[in-house]
Amino acid sequence: MGLPLAKYLVSKGHVIKGSTTSESKISNLQRDGMEPFLIDLRADPSTAEISKFLASEYLIIAIPPRVKHHNNFKKQMESLISFIERSTIKKVIFISSTSVYPNTNNLVTEESIGIPESDSGIILLEVEKLLQSNKFFQTTILRMAGLYGYDRQPGKFLAGKKELANADGKVNLIHQDDCIQIITNVFEKQLWDNIFNCCSDEHPTRREFYTNAALALGMQPPEFLLEEKSKFKIISNEKIKRALNYKFIHPDPMYLD
């Protein structure tokens, strides 16, 4: 979601720097009105390049950990933090995930604790702590639910699949439009040193949502196993709504846009 966010901010008159790991995408960033930088934290980044990139006051980190390289992701973030400490960056937004919460079959808030059930959730929680404990800059963590909207169509994810588990588990999703507006509002209201869940109001079951999403695309709906008990969590968005006085553009993911 980094590119749609950057394009939106450019459209509002902000000067935006964008990083990419691919030299072929440099021209695309320029075309979209950004100042492009070639930065790859997986290798040793150019000190000169990353120093110019970080010659700003604000930084948004929207880099998801790769499935097979979670430990490397933490090392990359540690490297990035060391560069931030030597830069003019004073405010950071880190795009995290609701995967940091375990399945409790209940409502979870920003204060809920527990051991994440995925490797990515464990690493993200560790990176969150690294960022928020740093004294050189202030960080706000945005724990995003599953992203949907525009070219990200969840109806394709499970269409036609059979014997799927967790039929009655609740889905936690957020539309790209709401992601962008929340991030923009955090900047405008200067809400730093905070953690916020970002998730739509409604939480249909997996069976309801993915069946509806597949049919909306004219695809074969998935088939779910009948189970006695599903595992899930329900992400509370009350804190972000209060802090921003925010009303979701897309409150119910069942009404796909």
C-alpha positions in Angstrom: 0.0 0.0 0.0 3.1 2.3 0.0 2.7 3.4 -3.6 -1.0 4.3 -3.4 -0.3 6.2 -0.2 2.6 8.1 -1.8 0.6 9.0 -4.9 -2.3 10.3 -2.7 0.1 12.5 -0.7 1.7 13.8 -3.9 -1.8 14.7 -5.1 -2.3 16.8 -1.9 0.8 18.8 -2.6 3.3 17.0 -0.3 6.9 16.5 -1.4 7.4 12.8 -1.2 10.5 10.6 -1.4 10.0 7.0 -2.4 12.3 4.1 -2.1 12.5 1.0 -4.3 14.7 -2.1 -4.4 14.4 -2.3 -8.2 16.2 0.0 -10.6 13.5 -0.6 -13.2 10.9 1.1 -11.0 12.8 4.4 -10.6 11.2 5.9 -13.6 7.7 4.9 -12.3 8.3 6.7 -9.1 9.4 9.8 -11.0 6.4 9.6 -13.2 4.1 9.5 -10.1 5.7 12.7 -8.8 8.1 11.4 -6.3 11.8 11.8 -5.8 13.1 8.2 -6.2 15.8 6.4 -4.3 17.3 3.0 -4.9 17.6 1.4 -1.4 17.8 -2.3 -0.7 18.1 -3.1 3.0 18.7 -6.8 2.2 22.1 -5.8 1.0 24.5 -3.1 2.4 22.6 0.1 1.3 24.6 3.0 0.0 25.3 5.3 2.9 25.1 8.3 0.7 21.9 7.3 -0.9 20.1 6.4 2.3 21.4 9.5 4.0 19.8 11.7 1.2 16.6 9.7 1.4 16.4 10.2 5.2 17.0 14.0 5.0 13.5 14.7 6.1 11.4 15.0 9.2 8.9 12.2 8.7 9.3 8.5 7.6 6.7 5.9 6.8 8.0 2.3 6.9 5.7 0.1 4.9 7.8 -3.0 4.3 6.1 -6.4 5.1 8.4 -9.2 6.3 9.0 -11.8 3.7 7.5 -15.2 4.5 10.8 -17.1 4.4 13.1 -14.4 5.7 11.6 -13.1 9.0 14.9 -13.0 10.9 16.5 -11.1 8.1 13.7 -8.6 8.3 14.5 -7.8 11.9 18.2 -7.3 10.9 17.1 -5.0 8.1 15.0 -2.9 10.5 17.9 -2.7 12.9 20.1 -1.5 10.1 17.5 1.1 9.1 17.1 2.3 12.7 20.9 2.9 12.9 20.6 5.2 9.8 17.5 7.0 11.2 19.4 7.7 14.4 22.0 9.7 12.4 19.4 11.5 10.2 17.0 14.4 10.6 14.0 12.0 10.9 12.1 12.8 14.1 8.7 11.1 13.5 8.1 7.6 12.2 5.0 5.6 11.2 5.5 1.9 11.1 2.9 -0.2 9.3 2.6 -3.3 11.3 -0.1 -6.0 11.3 -2.9 -7.4 13.4 -1.0 -10.7 13.2 0.8 -9.6 16.3 -2.3 -10.8 18.3 -2.9 -14.4 19.0 -6.3 -16.0 18.3 -8.4 -15.5 21.5 -11.9 -16.1 20.0 -12.6 -12.7 21.5 -12.2 -9.0 21.0 -8.6 -7.7 21.1 -7.5 -4.2 21.8 -4.1 -2.5 21.6 -3.6 -3.5 25.2 -4.1 -7.2 24.5 -1.1 -9.3 25.1 0.0 -12.8 24.1 2.4 -14.7 21.9 1.7 -14.2 18.2 0.9 -17.4 16.4 2.9 -16.7 13.2 6.6 -16.1 12.7 5.8 -12.8 11.0 3.7 -11.7 14.0 6.6 -12.4 16.3 9.1 -10.5 14.3 6.8 -7.5 13.8 6.2 -7.3 17.5 9.9 -7.3 18.1 10.5 -4.6 15.5 7.6 -2.5 17.0 9.4 -2.6 20.4 12.8 -1.6 18.8 11.2 1.4 17.1 9.1 2.6 20.1 12.0 2.3 22.6 14.3 4.4 20.5 15.1 7.9 22.0 16.2 9.5 18.8 12.7 9.7 17.2 9.0 9.1 18.0 7.1 6.2 16.4 3.5 5.5 16.0 2.5 1.9 15.2 -0.4 1.2 12.9 -1.5 -2.4 13.1 -3.3 -3.0 9.9 -5.8 -5.7 9.3 -5.9 -7.5 5.9 -5.8 -5.1 3.0 -8.4 -5.1 0.3 -9.7 -2.8 -2.4 -8.9 -1.9 -6.1 -6.4 -4.4 -7.5 -6.4 -6.4 -4.3 -9.5 -8.5 -4.7 -9.9 -11.1 -1.8 -12.5 -13.0 -3.8 -9.6 -14.5 -5.8 -7.7 -15.8 -2.7 -9.9 -18.8 -1.9 -12.1 -19.1 -5.0 -12.8 -22.7 -5.9 -10.9 -24.2 -3.0 -12.3 -27.1 -1.0 -12.2 -28.4 2.5 -11.1 -25.1 4.0 -10.8 -24.8 7.8 -12.1 -22.1 10.1 -15.4 -21.5 8.5 -16.8 -19.5 11.4 -13.7 -17.6 12.1 -14.1 -13.8 11.9 -12.3 -11.8 9.2 -10.4 -8.6 10.0 -10.0 -6.4 7.0 -9.5 -2.8 6.0 -10.0 -1.0 2.7 -7.1 0.8 1.0 -9.0 4.1 1.2 -9.3 3.9 4.9 -5.6 3.0 5.3 -4.6 6.1 3.4 -7.0 8.4 5.3 -5.9 7.0 8.7 -2.2 7.5 8.0 -2.9 11.0 6.7 -4.9 11.9 9.7 -2.2 10.6 12.1 0.2 13.1 10.5 -2.3 15.9 10.6 -3.1 15.4 14.2 0.5 14.6 15.2 -0.4 11.5 17.1 3.0 10.2 18.1 4.2 7.5 20.5 0.9 5.6 19.9 -0.3 2.1 18.8 -3.5 1.9 16.8 -5.5 -1.0 15.4 -6.7 -0.2 11.9 -9.6 -2.5 10.9 -13.2 -2.1 9.5 -16.1 -2.0 11.9 -17.7 -5.3 10.8 -16.3 -8.8 11.1 -18.2 -11.4 8.9 -17.3 -15.1 9.1 -14.8 -16.5 6.7 -17.5 -18.6 5.0 -19.8 -15.5 4.6 -17.1 -13.2 3.4 -15.1 -15.3 1.0 -18.3 -16.8 -0.5 -19.7 -13.4 -1.2 -16.3 -12.1 -2.5 -15.9 -14.9 -5.0 -19.5 -14.6 -6.2 -19.0 -10.9 -6.7 -16.2 -11.7 -9.2 -18.2 -14.4 -10.9 -15.9 -17.1 -9.5 -16.6 -20.4 -7.9 -17.1 -19.9 -4.1 -14.9 -21.9 -1.7 -16.2 -24.8 0.3 -15.5 -25.0 4.0 -15.3 -27.9 6.4 -17.9 -28.2 9.2 -16.0 -27.8 12.4 -17.0 -27.7 16.0 -14.9 -24.6 16.8 -13.1 -22.0 14.7 -10.1 -20.0 15.8 -10.2 -16.2 15.4 -9.8 -12.8 16.9 -12.0 -9.7 16.5 -9.9 -6.6 16.2 -11.2 -3.5 18.0 -10.9 -0.2 16.1 -12.4 1.9 18.9 -9.1 3.6 19.8 -8.3 4.9 16.3 -11.9 6.1 15.8 -11.8 8.1 19.1 -8.4 9.5 18.5 -9.2 10.7 15.0 -12.9 11.2 15.3 -12.8 8.9 12.3 -15.7 7.3 10.5 -14.7 4.5 8.2 -15.3 5.0 4.5 -15.8 1.2 4.1 -17.1 0.0 7.5 -18.3 -3.4 6.2 -16.1 -5.6 3.9 -19.2 -7.6 2.9 -20.0 -4.6 0.6 -17.0 -4.9 -1.6 -16.0 -1.7 -3.5 
